[in-house]
């Protein structure tokens, strides 16, 4: 049985480098670039695999960068199912300005997928012979893919009896919530956009999460708050995790690592509150790694002992 199945409709090659200062016109002499497999579900799969669970990653791939993506995913010992598409898989670019410590992130839109191409992705997903315990759909939808795509995935997950975790935003998230997914992981900006109101304090944030649960949009809401920690809300109550005191090297991939840590723990049979602690530890561990490396298993296991959660 496949423990975890991830779907990434807009994968990427994440390229990262550093430069003394960023400025216009002049040539910016950068350090040697690193290339990593990227995109929400691919990153989650990388974390789940590093922590020790079986995981299969499904994603469309096209062109030279698509082949490189497939090779990079294979290097992580993840079962890879790539769906050929005509467009070139996108690249994202992150530059660290060493003089100030600022990160500059350039995120491309991704290739235009035709209806036969995105339908083939859906068909490949639906044709999986092993029914996973957990399905993770994560990341943006590329041009051409309908807003209700994740909703279609949610319907399949419900039919299979699988738990679906969703990390998306905007209309793609809204459409999927009509099917009551198991878990969503918004950040504060995404939750505010979903609710349509500012959420300036913890009470407002908890109330918004509880509304989503009581309205049967999601069973679990895991809200990541960056330097403010994270919240977990279910129909059984809420929990708050304070941020860990770690020195940040890169903020890239913290959200994907958080979700990957939670998914690994849930797939391993951990209680939800324990999975929440692993999520916080994995998100914190990610900022210790440069560029787009995501969290390392040894850091996650060390930091999880430091995570304290309290009822809200």
Secondary structure, DSSP 8 states (H G I E B T S, - for coil): --SEEEEETT-EEEEEEEES---SSS---B---EEEEESHHHHHHHHHHHHT--EEEEEEE-HHHHHHHHHHHHHTT-EEEEEE-SS--EEEEEEEETTTTEEEEE--------HHHHHHHHHHHHT-SS--SEEEEES---TTS-TTHHHHHHHHHHHHT-EEEEE--HHHHHHHHTT-EEEE--BHHHHHHHHTS---SHHHHHHHHHHHHHTTSEEEEEEE-GGG-EEEEETTEEEEE-------S--TTHHHHHHHHHHHHHHTT--HHHHHHHHHHHHHHHTTSSTT----HHHHHHHGGG--EEE-
